[in-house]
Amino acid sequence: MSRYILDWEPSLVDFGRGVYTVIGDIEKSRIRSSAETLSFSDRYRTPGVPLPMYRVMAIFIEYPLLAVLPSIAFLGLYRVTRRPFVVVVALAWLLYGIYEYAMHERILCSGECNIRVDLLAIYPALVVASGVALGLAAAGLRARLRRPGP
């Protein structure tokens, strides 16, 4: 028995949602999902398949004001630890939220904003800076807890 099936083609444009295309007349017994044919690590090494970081952070494209939440969290950490880099990361998240909101409302782009190459640099920078800021904040909290006195 043969039938037409749809094949999922990943796309960096929409960060993992992909598009479906007809790939032809294939026997039912040969139909397998991409999850069965590729291991987890192979799926993320395949060209065109976005990394998990891009899938997770893609929520900020749909809901740009959510980027204020990490900013508020880092401001809270700054208030406790007084580490200057933590407030820099808080401001970076706030600026990213403003930038993403302007992109979402089509203020900074003229209609066709589907290819977001800028995010290939912005997301890793925010992730690395956030990790460093969390490490510095943890060190600041540890030092504060060891210090005797009020």
C-alpha positions as CSV (number, residue, x, y, z in Angstrom):
1,M,0.0,0.0,0.0
2,S,1.4,3.4,-0.9
3,R,0.4,6.9,0.0
4,Y,1.6,10.4,0.1
5,I,3.2,11.6,3.3
6,L,4.3,14.9,4.6
7,D,7.9,15.4,5.7
8,W,9.0,18.0,8.3
9,E,11.7,20.4,7.2
10,P,13.3,22.4,10.0
11,S,13.9,26.1,9.4
12,L,16.1,28.6,11.2
13,V,13.6,31.3,10.3
14,D,11.0,30.1,12.7
15,F,13.3,28.4,15.2
16,G,12.0,24.9,15.1
17,R,8.4,25.0,14.0
18,G,9.4,23.9,10.6
19,V,7.4,23.5,7.4
20,Y,5.7,20.5,5.9
21,T,6.2,19.4,2.3
22,V,5.0,16.4,0.3
23,I,7.9,14.0,-0.4
24,G,6.2,11.5,-2.5
25,D,4.6,8.1,-2.8
26,I,6.1,5.9,0.0
27,E,5.1,2.5,1.4
28,K,3.3,2.7,4.8
29,S,5.8,0.3,6.4
30,R,8.7,2.6,5.5
31,I,7.2,5.7,7.2
32,R,9.2,6.7,10.3
33,S,9.4,9.9,12.2
34,S,12.6,11.8,12.3
35,A,12.8,11.0,16.1
36,E,13.1,7.3,15.3
37,T,15.8,7.7,12.6
38,L,18.0,10.3,14.3
39,S,19.5,10.2,17.8
40,F,19.1,13.2,20.0
41,S,22.7,14.4,19.3
42,D,22.5,13.8,15.6
43,R,19.3,15.8,15.4
44,Y,20.9,18.9,16.8
45,R,24.1,18.5,14.7
46,T,22.1,18.3,11.5
47,P,22.4,21.5,9.4
48,G,19.3,23.6,9.6
49,V,18.0,22.2,12.8
50,P,18.2,24.9,15.5
51,L,20.0,24.4,18.8
52,P,17.8,23.9,21.9
53,M,18.9,27.4,23.1
54,Y,17.2,29.0,20.1
55,R,14.0,27.0,20.7
56,V,13.8,28.0,24.3
57,M,14.6,31.6,23.8
58,A,12.2,31.9,20.8
59,I,9.4,32.6,23.3
60,F,10.8,36.1,23.5
61,I,10.0,36.6,19.8
62,E,6.3,35.8,20.4
63,Y,6.1,37.5,23.8
64,P,8.8,40.2,23.8
65,L,7.8,41.7,27.1
66,L,8.8,38.5,28.9
67,A,12.4,39.6,28.5
68,V,11.7,42.0,31.4
69,L,11.5,39.1,33.8
70,P,15.2,38.2,33.6
71,S,16.0,41.9,33.9
72,I,14.0,42.1,37.1
73,A,15.6,39.0,38.4
74,F,19.1,40.3,37.7
75,L,18.3,43.6,39.3
76,G,17.2,41.8,42.4
77,L,20.4,39.8,42.4
78,Y,22.3,43.1,42.0
79,R,20.6,44.6,45.0
80,V,21.6,41.6,47.1
81,T,25.2,41.1,45.8
82,R,26.2,44.6,44.6
83,R,28.2,43.1,41.7
84,P,28.3,45.6,38.8
85,F,28.3,43.0,36.1
86,V,24.9,41.7,37.3
87,V,23.3,45.1,36.7
88,V,25.0,45.3,33.3
89,V,23.3,42.0,32.4
90,A,20.0,43.3,33.8
91,L,20.2,46.3,31.5
92,A,21.2,44.1,28.5
93,W,18.0,42.0,29.1
94,L,16.0,45.2,29.3
95,L,17.5,46.6,26.1
96,Y,16.9,43.2,24.4
97,G,13.2,43.3,25.5
98,I,12.8,46.8,24.1
99,Y,14.5,45.8,20.9
100,E,12.4,42.7,20.5
101,Y,9.2,44.6,21.2
102,A,10.1,47.1,18.5
103,M,10.7,44.2,16.1
104,H,7.4,42.6,17.1
105,E,5.5,45.8,16.5
106,R,7.3,46.3,13.1
107,I,8.9,49.6,14.2
108,L,12.5,48.5,13.4
109,C,11.7,46.4,10.3
110,S,9.6,47.1,7.2
111,G,7.3,44.1,7.1
112,E,9.5,41.2,6.3
113,C,11.3,40.3,9.5
114,N,11.3,36.6,9.1
115,I,15.0,36.1,8.8
116,R,16.5,37.1,12.1
117,V,20.2,36.7,11.7
118,D,20.7,39.2,14.5
119,L,19.4,36.6,17.0
120,L,22.3,34.3,16.1
121,A,24.6,36.8,17.9
122,I,22.1,38.1,20.5
123,Y,21.0,34.8,22.1
124,P,24.5,33.3,22.7
125,A,25.6,36.7,24.1
126,L,22.7,36.9,26.5
127,V,23.1,33.3,27.6
128,V,26.8,33.6,28.2
129,A,26.5,36.9,30.0
130,S,23.6,35.6,32.1
131,G,25.7,32.5,33.1
132,V,28.6,34.7,34.1
133,A,26.3,37.0,36.0
134,L,24.8,34.1,37.9
135,G,28.2,32.8,38.8
136,L,29.3,36.2,40.0
137,A,26.1,36.6,42.0
138,A,26.6,33.2,43.6
139,A,30.1,34.2,44.6
140,G,28.8,37.4,46.0
141,L,26.1,35.7,48.0
142,R,28.6,33.1,49.3
143,A,31.0,35.9,50.4
144,R,28.2,37.8,52.0
145,L,27.1,34.8,54.0
146,R,30.6,34.1,55.2
147,R,31.1,37.7,56.4
148,P,30.4,38.1,60.1
149,G,28.3,41.0,61.3
150,P,25.0,42.7,60.3
